[in-house]
């Protein structure tokens, strides 16, 4: 049986997703159908280009890197990808590319020939040295080789320069490229066999510690663990811990509820790393208790001006996630550390998001729900929502458990009472017996759009049986939510349903995960097992682990981001559940 790491040979398509390394901000891609690499940076760099999303459309940091022979002629290659190395087979031998560290790329060159690289980069200043040189750009680049340099030519054109660097190679010749704020010249370089072995061993150690699972899940499971490692960034600026980003391809900060979901998987191999996913958000708690929507190296996001202006956060699931970590690795100090911040976080929701003080919390901005373009917000904001009140019920139940663990019995009783009061209020306010769902309200008028979020209070595990049964009828209804690809995020019968448009109908893995847990809690193990199986199948039938999936075809959404961390994390946890037969 192949090892998990060997299952990933040629499974990483760098024309589509980046080859990176744990902690690194360097993203290596290949131009499709071309013998050319390019490098992007997993950084916003708003000091250079304004706008919190400008990094998505800016030009690559290094738009072109090609391999050349001794005469400077471009060399075609065939590529083999592995988590720890890119191998390029050429007519003159093999190039290999590994990460020496988070900011240093090491190119091992074909033996006993003359060859090198040619690259193009936007630059302010270039300085040649006898064995390499320095290029000043938005991030500085240092290049160096210990081999005999044959050609070291820089041609400058306006703000761009083209470097051709060719050396005479021996047994283990390398060209080292370091990219960072301030590279030291020359970069530290060990022998390539030592570098290669260290990188390979580090990746093997990552895979070797993973829990065993059923054979049928192994390939997607291996890819999911590669995604989580590949998507990690090291501390910098406002990022205070090693954190998983949602996707180095398209989301290069940390988002609140994403971080909680990433911790669900990381707890299985490194509980402290999992706890740091929660710490990385809590460290930016605002004086009023609010937690930011997102955190970047160069700032935090607590307010957004589209589609309306308002404060923006994300659903409160940190306490729930913290308890899942605690189930695997008991740490009373961590629970003590986060208890008070989570109390303040809970208070913020009730203090700032209940305008009429009726005990029902509202969303004031659509993005705070995490369901950015849901039709539930089409009429406007604020919206009284059963989903946010369900999250708060679960948060307060989690706080009660944490308080009990910390020997705070009066606190535990307080949180249980608060949770029960909220549940009663939710049923009284949101439940509609005619439709058998919990309704949303805008300006006291019911929103008749049908979504899984109308069924969310099932997750409390404490609904009266007649209400729970009505909700289960909706889940089992093939015209609404049941089917080969489920759960669509808008009912198929709803006029706003769109199978491919983000939160208007596609399948999202996190929502399925919540419903699997909800059904487990009330003893509906068979239905939970069906949803789990269908959720895993939709992931395993596609490559790439995407943000969301078309609920008609089961294929990745046309605009869905690949190598998406919470899809990876929750697939991992579901795989472990299924392998251990937790359900049923």
DOSEFI-917728 format. One record per residue (C-alpha): residue number from 1; residue in three letters; x, y, z. Coordinates in Angstrom, 3 decimals. Example, Ala and Ser with C-alpha at 12.3 -4.5 7.8 and 13.67 -1.06 7.14 Angstrom:
% residues 2
  num  residu        c1        c2        c3
    1     Ala    12.300    -4.500     7.800
    2     Ser    13.670    -1.060     7.140
***
This chain:
% residues 584
  num  residu        c1        c2        c3
    1     Unk     0.000     0.000     0.000
    2     Unk     1.384     3.396    -0.984
    3     Unk     2.180     5.893     1.733
    4     Unk    -0.057     8.951     1.950
    5     Unk     2.702    11.208     0.669
    6     Unk     3.350     8.952    -2.340
    7     Unk    -0.349     9.078    -3.235
    8     Unk     0.167    12.766    -4.046
    9     Unk     2.751    12.298    -6.813
   10     Unk     1.453    14.351    -9.773
   11     Unk    -1.765    15.196    -7.921
   12     Unk    -0.728    18.815    -7.378
   13     Unk    -1.540    20.714   -10.567
   14     Unk     0.536    23.891   -10.351
   15     Unk    -1.096    25.385   -13.421
   16     Unk    -4.114    25.796   -11.140
   17     Unk    -2.971    25.733    -7.512
   18     Unk     0.291    26.982    -5.992
   19     Unk     3.235    24.886    -4.925
   20     Unk     4.171    26.419    -1.598
   21     Unk     5.409    25.301     1.788
   22     Unk     4.243    25.450     5.369
   23     Unk     4.580    29.045     6.554
   24     Unk     5.768    30.466     3.234
   25     Unk     4.298    33.448     1.367
   26     Unk     5.829    32.298    -1.940
   27     Unk     3.504    30.648    -4.457
   28     Unk     4.979    28.811    -7.440
   29     Unk     2.833    28.291   -10.534
   30     Unk     3.370    27.002   -14.063
   31     Unk     1.835    28.841   -16.983
   32     Unk    -0.579    26.398   -18.672
   33     Unk     0.869    24.673   -21.779
   34     Unk     4.087    26.691   -21.360
   35     Unk     7.544    25.738   -20.090
   36     Unk     7.490    28.698   -17.768
   37     Unk     7.024    29.278   -14.046
   38     Unk     5.833    32.382   -12.257
   39     Unk     5.743    33.451    -8.604
   40     Unk     2.987    35.212    -6.697
   41     Unk     3.049    36.457    -3.110
   42     Unk     0.497    35.445    -0.478
   43     Unk     0.394    39.008     0.819
   44     Unk    -1.987    41.928     0.272
   45     Unk     0.810    44.546     0.080
   46     Unk    -1.661    47.405     0.515
   47     Unk     1.249    49.746     1.175
   48     Unk     1.976    49.404    -2.542
   49     Unk    -1.493    48.860    -4.015
   50     Unk    -4.558    50.142    -2.166
   51     Unk    -7.670    48.043    -1.681
   52     Unk    -8.260    45.005     0.538
   53     Unk    -8.795    42.750    -2.492
   54     Unk    -6.361    44.336    -4.961
   55     Unk    -3.946    41.438    -4.447
   56     Unk    -6.320    39.207    -6.433
   57     Unk    -5.812    41.156    -9.657
   58     Unk    -2.291    42.563    -9.368
   59     Unk     0.487    41.310   -11.613
   60     Unk     2.591    38.405   -10.423
   61     Unk     5.617    39.317    -8.330
   62     Unk     7.832    37.395   -10.734
   63     Unk     5.878    37.041   -14.015
   64     Unk     8.308    34.693   -15.733
   65     Unk    10.991    32.195   -14.756
   66     Unk    12.366    29.780   -17.344
   67     Unk    15.221    27.292   -17.529
   68     Unk    17.973    27.993   -20.048
   69     Unk    20.992    26.130   -21.394
   70     Unk    24.540    27.480   -21.598
   71     Unk    23.633    29.559   -24.665
   72     Unk    20.625    31.122   -22.988
   73     Unk    18.125    29.080   -24.976
   74     Unk    14.855    28.143   -23.265
   75     Unk    14.674    24.495   -22.200
   76     Unk    11.348    22.595   -22.410
   77     Unk    10.488    20.330   -19.485
   78     Unk     8.137    17.651   -18.231
   79     Unk     7.107    18.206   -14.643
   80     Unk     6.550    15.800   -11.748
   81     Unk     4.960    17.287    -8.636
   82     Unk     5.281    16.049    -5.054
   83     Unk     4.468    17.880    -1.810
   84     Unk     8.143    18.514    -1.100
   85     Unk     9.698    18.912    -4.591
   86     Unk     9.049    19.889    -8.182
   87     Unk    11.078    17.838   -10.643
   88     Unk    11.596    19.123   -14.192
   89     Unk    12.924    16.609   -16.706
   90     Unk    14.740    18.371   -19.555
   91     Unk    16.878    17.375   -22.498
   92     Unk    20.044    18.208   -20.535
   93     Unk    19.029    16.568   -17.256
   94     Unk    16.781    17.226   -14.285
   95     Unk    16.080    20.462   -12.456
   96     Unk    14.628    20.149    -8.937
   97     Unk    12.978    22.890    -6.916
   98     Unk    12.511    22.755    -3.127
   99     Unk    11.868    25.264    -0.353
  100     Unk    15.051    25.592     1.679
  101     Unk    13.023    27.679     4.147
  102     Unk     9.892    29.826     3.983
  103     Unk    11.560    32.529     1.904
  104     Unk    14.287    30.640     0.034
  105     Unk    13.934    28.583    -3.145
  106     Unk    16.671    26.139    -4.056
  107     Unk    17.042    25.017    -7.686
  108     Unk    19.154    21.909    -8.110
  109     Unk    20.640    21.957   -11.627
  110     Unk    21.439    19.219   -14.174
  111     Unk    24.901    17.769   -13.634
  112     Unk    28.099    18.631   -15.526
  113     Unk    26.752    21.132   -18.006
  114     Unk    26.152    24.831   -18.415
  115     Unk    22.641    25.997   -17.554
  116     Unk    20.651    28.314   -15.374
  117     Unk    17.552    30.464   -15.205
  118     Unk    16.142    33.555   -16.853
  119     Unk    13.562    35.597   -14.996
  120     Unk    11.612    38.797   -15.369
  121     Unk    10.594    40.988   -12.440
  122     Unk     9.349    44.500   -11.688
  123     Unk    12.273    46.192    -9.991
  124     Unk    13.470    49.501    -8.621
  125     Unk    17.204    48.684    -8.548
  126     Unk    19.450    45.775    -9.514
  127     Unk    22.943    45.062    -8.222
  128     Unk    25.216    42.369    -9.663
  129     Unk    27.838    40.583    -7.632
  130     Unk    30.476    38.067    -8.696
  131     Unk    28.393    35.054    -7.647
  132     Unk    24.860    36.490    -7.798
  133     Unk    23.122    39.734    -7.062
  134     Unk    20.251    41.666    -5.512
  135     Unk    17.020    43.014    -6.989
  136     Unk    15.073    45.639    -5.062
  137     Unk    11.305    45.287    -5.536
  138     Unk     8.128    45.208    -3.431
  139     Unk     9.879    42.237    -1.839
  140     Unk    13.617    42.047    -2.361
  141     Unk    15.185    39.166    -4.265
  142     Unk    18.681    37.814    -3.771
  143     Unk    20.129    35.203    -6.136
  144     Unk    23.314    33.258    -5.624
  145     Unk    25.247    30.190    -6.730
  146     Unk    28.349    28.501    -5.361
  147     Unk    29.149    27.179    -8.843
  148     Unk    31.254    28.969   -11.436
  149     Unk    29.214    31.788   -12.929
  150     Unk    29.248    31.864   -16.747
  151     Unk    26.748    34.656   -17.287
  152     Unk    25.176    37.150   -14.910
  153     Unk    23.357    39.649   -17.085
  154     Unk    20.666    42.132   -16.062
  155     Unk    18.806    44.161   -18.668
  156     Unk    16.622    46.957   -17.281
  157     Unk    13.573    48.318   -19.091
  158     Unk    11.611    51.052   -17.310
  159     Unk    10.595    49.491   -13.975
  160     Unk    11.288    45.932   -15.088
  161     Unk    14.465    43.933   -15.317
  162     Unk    15.365    40.664   -16.986
  163     Unk    18.001    38.510   -15.343
  164     Unk    19.892    35.707   -17.076
  165     Unk    22.006    33.692   -14.658
  166     Unk    23.990    30.733   -16.017
  167     Unk    26.553    28.597   -14.204
  168     Unk    28.849    25.670   -14.921
  169     Unk    27.451    22.791   -12.883
  170     Unk    29.029    19.975   -10.919
  171     Unk    27.476    17.080    -8.982
  172     Unk    25.026    19.067    -6.825
  173     Unk    25.043    22.604    -8.154
  174     Unk    22.264    24.945    -7.094
  175     Unk    20.911    28.393    -7.742
  176     Unk    19.385    29.870    -4.596
  177     Unk    16.719    32.576    -4.782
  178     Unk    15.667    34.329    -1.571
  179     Unk    12.595    36.596    -1.558
  180     Unk    11.732    38.637     1.533
  181     Unk    11.578    42.132     3.040
  182     Unk    15.322    42.167     3.630
  183     Unk    17.392    39.288     2.301
  184     Unk    20.967    38.818     3.496
  185     Unk    23.610    38.390     0.801
  186     Unk    24.666    35.720     0.198
  187     Unk    21.825    33.539     1.536
  188     Unk    22.848    30.588     3.705
  189     Unk    23.184    27.531     1.497
  190     Unk    23.781    23.954     2.566
  191     Unk    24.554    21.133     0.170
  192     Unk    21.538    20.172    -1.926
  193     Unk    21.352    16.579    -0.651
  194     Unk    21.079    17.927     2.912
  195     Unk    18.450    20.492     1.927
  196     Unk    16.451    17.944    -0.043
  197     Unk    16.562    15.354     2.712
  198     Unk    15.500    17.870     5.355
  199     Unk    12.518    19.033     3.282
  200     Unk    11.434    15.479     2.447
  201     Unk    11.749    14.364     6.070
  202     Unk     9.723    17.343     7.285
  203     Unk     6.862    16.520     4.909
  204     Unk     7.059    12.800     5.686
  205     Unk     6.832    13.611     9.407
  206     Unk     3.661    15.614     8.704
  207     Unk     2.001    12.706     6.904
  208     Unk     3.300     9.975     9.196
  209     Unk     1.496    11.383    12.239
  210     Unk    -1.958    11.310    10.630
  211     Unk    -4.689     9.050    12.036
  212     Unk    -5.353     5.938     9.968
  213     Unk    -8.504     5.861     7.860
  214     Unk   -10.309     3.553     5.446
  215     Unk    -8.506     2.813     2.179
  216     Unk   -11.234     4.350     0.008
  217     Unk   -10.696     7.783     1.581
  218     Unk    -6.880     7.850     1.533
  219     Unk    -6.139     9.792    -1.646
  220     Unk    -8.515    12.682    -0.903
  221     Unk    -7.462    12.515     2.764
  222     Unk    -3.787    12.880     1.819
  223     Unk    -4.593    15.802    -0.476
  224     Unk    -6.621    17.449     2.292
  225     Unk    -3.698    17.283     4.726
  226     Unk    -1.399    18.691     2.022
  227     Unk    -3.853    21.587     1.583
  228     Unk    -3.775    22.413     5.288
  229     Unk     0.027    22.396     5.413
  230     Unk     0.397    24.225     2.110
  231     Unk    -2.064    26.938     3.202
  232     Unk    -0.237    27.805     6.432
  233     Unk     1.447    31.179     6.804
  234     Unk     4.025    32.189     9.380
  235     Unk     3.508    35.040    11.885
  236     Unk     3.947    38.512    10.443
  237     Unk     2.432    41.877    11.307
  238     Unk    -1.058    41.296    12.688
  239     Unk    -0.758    37.534    12.155
  240     Unk     0.557    36.562    15.584
  241     Unk     0.579    32.756    15.222
  242     Unk     1.184    30.202    12.509
  243     Unk    -2.242    30.142    10.848
  244     Unk    -4.103    28.431     8.058
  245     Unk    -5.544    30.800     5.466
  246     Unk    -8.678    29.706     3.587
  247     Unk    -6.667    29.422     0.353
  248     Unk    -3.270    30.834    -0.556
  249     Unk    -4.575    31.167    -4.096
  250     Unk    -7.364    33.608    -3.297
  251     Unk    -7.753    34.306     0.450
  252     Unk    -4.454    35.388     2.006
  253     Unk    -5.644    36.463     5.442
  254     Unk    -7.336    34.661     8.298
  255     Unk   -11.106    34.690     8.705
  256     Unk   -12.903    34.149    11.986
  257     Unk   -15.107    31.126    11.431
  258     Unk   -12.698    29.569     8.932
  259     Unk   -10.064    29.468    11.668
  260     Unk   -12.402    27.601    14.008
  261     Unk   -13.106    25.009    11.320
  262     Unk    -9.418    24.579    10.477
  263     Unk    -8.827    23.758    14.150
  264     Unk   -11.299    20.857    13.882
  265     Unk    -8.812    18.925    11.722
  266     Unk    -5.558    20.197    13.213
  267     Unk    -6.581    18.957    16.682
  268     Unk    -6.044    15.387    15.435
  269     Unk    -2.289    15.855    14.999
  270     Unk    -1.252    19.045    16.827
  271     Unk    -3.714    20.344    19.440
  272     Unk    -1.519    23.349    20.223
  273     Unk    -1.506    24.373    16.553
  274     Unk    -5.287    23.950    16.609
  275     Unk    -5.564    26.159    19.691
  276     Unk    -3.452    28.804    17.966
  277     Unk    -6.052    29.059    15.214
  278     Unk    -8.416    30.363    17.895
  279     Unk    -5.784    32.521    19.632
  280     Unk    -4.946    34.155    16.303
  281     Unk    -8.468    35.609    16.177
  282     Unk    -8.971    36.400    19.869
  283     Unk    -5.764    38.431    20.045
  284     Unk    -7.547    41.097    17.969
  285     Unk   -10.664    41.384    20.118
  286     Unk   -11.914    44.960    20.182
  287     Unk   -12.564    46.884    23.441
  288     Unk   -16.329    46.350    23.071
  289     Unk   -15.874    42.565    22.699
  290     Unk   -16.267    42.415    18.926
  291     Unk   -14.017    40.075    16.956
  292     Unk   -12.878    41.103    13.459
  293     Unk   -14.167    39.487    10.305
  294     Unk   -10.634    39.006     8.997
  295     Unk    -7.009    39.608     9.967
  296     Unk    -4.194    40.398     7.549
  297     Unk    -0.498    41.116     7.968
  298     Unk    -1.194    44.802     7.422
  299     Unk    -4.565    45.314     9.106
  300     Unk    -7.799    43.896    10.430
  301     Unk   -11.301    44.116     8.973
  302     Unk   -14.077    45.199    11.346
  303     Unk   -16.083    47.292     8.885
  304     Unk   -16.924    46.976     5.184
  305     Unk   -18.689    49.447     2.896
  306     Unk   -20.364    46.967     0.541
  307     Unk   -23.109    46.082    -0.180
  308     Unk   -23.852    48.405     2.750
  309     Unk   -21.569    50.074     5.242
  310     Unk   -21.401    48.398     8.602
  311     Unk   -19.456    46.470    11.190
  312     Unk   -18.555    42.979     9.996
  313     Unk   -17.625    39.862    11.909
  314     Unk   -18.418    36.146    11.462
  315     Unk   -20.593    33.557    13.270
  316     Unk   -19.553    32.779    16.869
  317     Unk   -18.281    29.185    16.783
  318     Unk   -14.971    29.554    18.629
  319     Unk   -16.208    28.114    21.948
  320     Unk   -17.721    25.137    20.123
  321     Unk   -14.413    24.524    18.315
  322     Unk   -12.385    24.948    21.511
  323     Unk   -14.361    22.163    23.155
  324     Unk   -13.696    19.858    20.217
  325     Unk    -9.969    20.407    20.761
  326     Unk   -10.438    19.786    24.499
  327     Unk   -12.123    16.440    23.772
  328     Unk    -8.854    15.213    22.244
  329     Unk    -6.303    17.076    24.357
  330     Unk    -7.274    18.408    27.792
  331     Unk    -5.840    21.850    28.494
  332     Unk    -7.437    23.766    31.373
  333     Unk    -5.045    26.684    30.947
  334     Unk    -6.300    27.253    27.403
  335     Unk    -9.941    27.174    28.494
  336     Unk    -9.105    29.665    31.250
  337     Unk    -7.310    31.837    28.700
  338     Unk   -10.249    32.052    26.289
  339     Unk   -13.203    32.010    28.710
  340     Unk   -13.396    35.737    29.456
  341     Unk   -12.797    36.853    25.833
  342     Unk   -15.562    34.496    24.710
  343     Unk   -17.917    35.923    27.353
  344     Unk   -17.203    39.416    26.021
  345     Unk   -17.740    38.146    22.489
  346     Unk   -21.131    36.735    23.457
  347     Unk   -22.125    39.981    25.172
  348     Unk   -21.196    41.996    22.077
  349     Unk   -23.733    40.119    19.971
  350     Unk   -26.585    40.864    22.381
  351     Unk   -25.487    44.437    23.145
  352     Unk   -24.848    45.586    19.579
  353     Unk   -27.166    43.413    17.484
  354     Unk   -30.543    43.534    19.219
  355     Unk   -31.906    46.947    18.310
  356     Unk   -35.304    46.557    19.977
  357     Unk   -33.957    44.630    22.982
  358     Unk   -36.412    41.766    22.448
  359     Unk   -33.842    39.043    23.117
  360     Unk   -33.524    38.142    19.417
  361     Unk   -30.189    38.889    17.777
  362     Unk   -30.082    40.220    14.225
  363     Unk   -27.533    40.510    11.438
  364     Unk   -26.704    44.137    10.613
  365     Unk   -24.459    43.271     7.677
  366     Unk   -24.865    40.288     5.319
  367     Unk   -21.168    39.398     5.502
  368     Unk   -21.381    38.813     9.274
  369     Unk   -23.457    35.722     8.522
  370     Unk   -20.708    34.233     6.346
  371     Unk   -23.462    33.775     3.730
  372     Unk   -22.444    36.823     1.742
  373     Unk   -24.851    36.691    -1.228
  374     Unk   -27.694    34.623     0.263
  375     Unk   -31.157    35.627    -0.977
  376     Unk   -32.101    35.951     2.693
  377     Unk   -30.520    39.429     2.563
  378     Unk   -32.055    40.558    -0.758
  379     Unk   -34.660    42.801     0.908
  380     Unk   -32.114    44.644     3.008
  381     Unk   -30.678    44.713     6.516
  382     Unk   -30.968    44.247     9.445
  383     Unk   -32.490    40.763     9.421
  384     Unk   -33.677    38.782    12.433
  385     Unk   -32.135    35.370    11.772
  386     Unk   -32.605    31.932    13.314
  387     Unk   -29.075    30.939    12.305
  388     Unk   -27.235    33.568    14.354
  389     Unk   -29.430    32.802    17.361
  390     Unk   -28.674    29.101    16.918
  391     Unk   -24.943    29.860    16.890
  392     Unk   -25.391    31.887    20.080
  393     Unk   -27.346    29.059    21.742
  394     Unk   -24.485    26.661    20.917
  395     Unk   -21.930    29.200    22.097
  396     Unk   -23.689    29.632    25.451
  397     Unk   -24.083    25.876    25.892
  398     Unk   -20.346    25.576    25.142
  399     Unk   -19.560    28.325    27.653
  400     Unk   -21.603    26.393    30.221
  401     Unk   -19.502    23.285    29.625
  402     Unk   -16.273    25.305    29.791
  403     Unk   -17.430    26.926    33.049
  404     Unk   -18.217    23.520    34.527
  405     Unk   -14.786    22.187    33.508
  406     Unk   -13.195    25.255    35.140
  407     Unk   -15.144    24.622    38.359
  408     Unk   -17.393    27.667    37.959
  409     Unk   -20.784    26.097    38.780
  410     Unk   -22.688    29.382    39.093
  411     Unk   -21.386    30.474    35.689
  412     Unk   -22.360    27.125    34.178
  413     Unk   -25.903    27.454    35.541
  414     Unk   -26.091    31.027    34.226
  415     Unk   -25.119    30.033    30.686
  416     Unk   -27.518    27.093    30.643
  417     Unk   -30.345    29.350    31.743
  418     Unk   -29.439    31.945    29.097
  419     Unk   -29.325    29.263    26.398
  420     Unk   -32.687    27.798    27.398
  421     Unk   -34.284    31.225    27.483
  422     Unk   -32.958    31.971    24.013
  423     Unk   -34.276    28.666    22.649
  424     Unk   -37.754    29.366    23.984
  425     Unk   -37.611    32.855    22.509
  426     Unk   -36.439    31.481    19.131
  427     Unk   -39.319    29.014    18.917
  428     Unk   -41.836    31.671    19.901
  429     Unk   -40.492    34.267    17.462
  430     Unk   -39.213    32.331    14.430
  431     Unk   -41.244    29.110    14.236
  432     Unk   -43.942    28.977    11.549
  433     Unk   -46.214    25.990    11.967
  434     Unk   -47.695    26.360     8.504
  435     Unk   -44.357    25.824     6.710
  436     Unk   -42.685    23.791     9.425
  437     Unk   -39.624    26.054     9.401
  438     Unk   -38.054    28.930    11.294
  439     Unk   -38.628    32.152     9.350
  440     Unk   -36.370    35.158     8.814
  441     Unk   -37.743    38.668     9.307
  442     Unk   -36.951    42.031     7.756
  443     Unk   -38.814    44.991     9.239
  444     Unk   -41.203    42.592    10.979
  445     Unk   -42.104    41.007     7.635
  446     Unk   -41.408    37.316     7.077
  447     Unk   -38.870    36.373     4.392
  448     Unk   -40.315    33.372     2.556
  449     Unk   -37.067    32.134     0.989
  450     Unk   -36.451    28.507     2.035
  451     Unk   -32.878    27.546     2.948
  452     Unk   -31.154    25.070     5.281
  453     Unk   -30.649    28.024     7.609
  454     Unk   -34.404    28.011     8.248
  455     Unk   -33.763    24.547     9.720
  456     Unk   -30.700    25.502    11.766
  457     Unk   -32.282    25.331    15.240
  458     Unk   -32.239    21.549    14.834
  459     Unk   -28.562    21.934    15.782
  460     Unk   -29.548    22.952    19.308
  461     Unk   -30.445    19.308    19.905
  462     Unk   -33.306    20.445    22.148
  463     Unk   -36.252    21.203    19.880
  464     Unk   -39.605    19.639    20.768
  465     Unk   -40.013    16.376    18.864
  466     Unk   -42.849    17.674    16.678
  467     Unk   -40.713    20.607    15.476
  468     Unk   -37.645    18.434    14.900
  469     Unk   -39.723    15.973    12.865
  470     Unk   -41.067    18.757    10.639
  471     Unk   -37.519    19.916     9.964
  472     Unk   -36.366    16.391     9.151
  473     Unk   -39.213    16.142     6.628
  474     Unk   -37.687    19.116     4.786
  475     Unk   -34.225    17.544     4.807
  476     Unk   -35.663    14.321     3.362
  477     Unk   -37.746    16.105     0.723
  478     Unk   -36.112    15.463    -2.711
  479     Unk   -37.782    18.570    -4.138
  480     Unk   -36.125    20.747    -1.497
  481     Unk   -32.878    19.454     0.012
  482     Unk   -32.465    15.710    -0.418
  483     Unk   -30.663    14.273    -3.448
  484     Unk   -27.398    13.012    -4.873
  485     Unk   -25.784    16.357    -4.041
  486     Unk   -26.998    17.779    -0.772
  487     Unk   -27.621    20.033     1.082
  488     Unk   -28.191    22.879    -1.398
  489     Unk   -27.952    26.239     0.383
  490     Unk   -31.315    27.271    -1.075
  491     Unk   -34.190    24.806    -1.533
  492     Unk   -34.492    23.548    -5.102
  493     Unk   -38.136    24.643    -5.162
  494     Unk   -37.321    28.218    -4.221
  495     Unk   -37.443    30.817    -7.045
  496     Unk   -34.055    32.204    -5.948
  497     Unk   -32.325    28.801    -6.266
  498     Unk   -29.154    28.819    -8.374
  499     Unk   -27.161    25.574    -8.243
  500     Unk   -23.834    27.298    -8.919
  501     Unk   -23.984    30.779    -7.376
  502     Unk   -22.136    30.830    -4.066
  503     Unk   -24.707    30.862    -1.222
  504     Unk   -27.759    30.753    -3.492
  505     Unk   -27.872    26.985    -3.993
  506     Unk   -24.472    25.196    -4.102
  507     Unk   -23.375    22.632    -1.518
  508     Unk   -21.046    23.943     1.185
  509     Unk   -19.195    21.384     3.285
  510     Unk   -19.320    23.358     6.534
  511     Unk   -23.124    23.560     6.441
  512     Unk   -23.364    19.807     5.856
  513     Unk   -20.974    19.259     8.758
  514     Unk   -23.208    21.254    11.104
  515     Unk   -26.280    19.265    10.041
  516     Unk   -24.467    15.941    10.455
  517     Unk   -23.679    16.955    14.028
  518     Unk   -27.242    18.190    14.573
  519     Unk   -28.707    14.863    13.445
  520     Unk   -26.237    12.898    15.565
  521     Unk   -27.290    14.869    18.632
  522     Unk   -30.953    13.863    18.265
  523     Unk   -30.283    10.231    17.406
  524     Unk   -31.007    10.474    13.653
  525     Unk   -27.904     8.432    12.881
  526     Unk   -29.072     6.931     9.575
  527     Unk   -29.820    10.314     8.003
  528     Unk   -26.590    11.741     9.416
  529     Unk   -24.708     8.850     7.829
  530     Unk   -26.375     9.482     4.451
  531     Unk   -25.402    13.167     4.480
  532     Unk   -21.873    12.293     5.593
  533     Unk   -21.493     9.747     2.786
  534     Unk   -22.823    12.119     0.134
  535     Unk   -20.643    14.950     1.439
  536     Unk   -17.512    12.843     1.224
  537     Unk   -18.430    11.494    -2.209
  538     Unk   -18.866    14.941    -3.736
  539     Unk   -15.339    15.792    -2.557
  540     Unk   -13.732    12.512    -3.604
  541     Unk   -15.209    12.591    -7.124
  542     Unk   -13.507    15.952    -7.805
  543     Unk    -9.885    17.015    -7.539
  544     Unk    -8.837    20.164    -5.764
  545     Unk   -11.015    20.452    -2.599
  546     Unk   -13.068    23.465    -3.547
  547     Unk   -14.909    26.201    -1.688
  548     Unk   -18.348    24.926    -2.777
  549     Unk   -19.983    22.535    -5.248
  550     Unk   -22.774    22.769    -7.824
  551     Unk   -25.813    21.094    -6.273
  552     Unk   -27.088    19.786    -9.650
  553     Unk   -23.884    18.433   -11.176
  554     Unk   -21.737    17.816    -8.098
  555     Unk   -18.854    19.613    -9.800
  556     Unk   -16.925    22.509    -8.241
  557     Unk   -18.691    25.845    -8.596
  558     Unk   -17.480    27.853   -11.564
  559     Unk   -16.141    30.577    -9.269
  560     Unk   -15.298    28.312    -6.330
  561     Unk   -11.770    28.692    -4.993
  562     Unk    -9.608    25.512    -5.006
  563     Unk    -7.403    24.154    -2.185
  564     Unk    -9.963    25.479     0.289
  565     Unk    -8.897    24.841     3.849
  566     Unk   -12.200    24.306     5.612
  567     Unk   -13.288    21.834     2.929
  568     Unk   -10.026    20.008     3.590
  569     Unk   -10.378    20.236     7.374
  570     Unk   -13.953    18.983     7.522
  571     Unk   -13.338    16.217     4.994
  572     Unk   -10.514    15.076     7.271
  573     Unk   -12.744    15.044    10.325
  574     Unk   -15.575    13.267     8.486
  575     Unk   -13.094    10.684     7.158
  576     Unk   -11.906     9.969    10.677
  577     Unk   -15.509     9.793    11.895
  578     Unk   -16.470     7.370     9.141
  579     Unk   -13.390     5.221     9.644
  580     Unk   -14.128     4.929    13.333
  581     Unk   -17.847     4.368    12.628
  582     Unk   -18.892     7.210    14.903
  583     Unk   -22.246     7.445    13.156
  584     Unk   -24.724     4.574    13.464
***
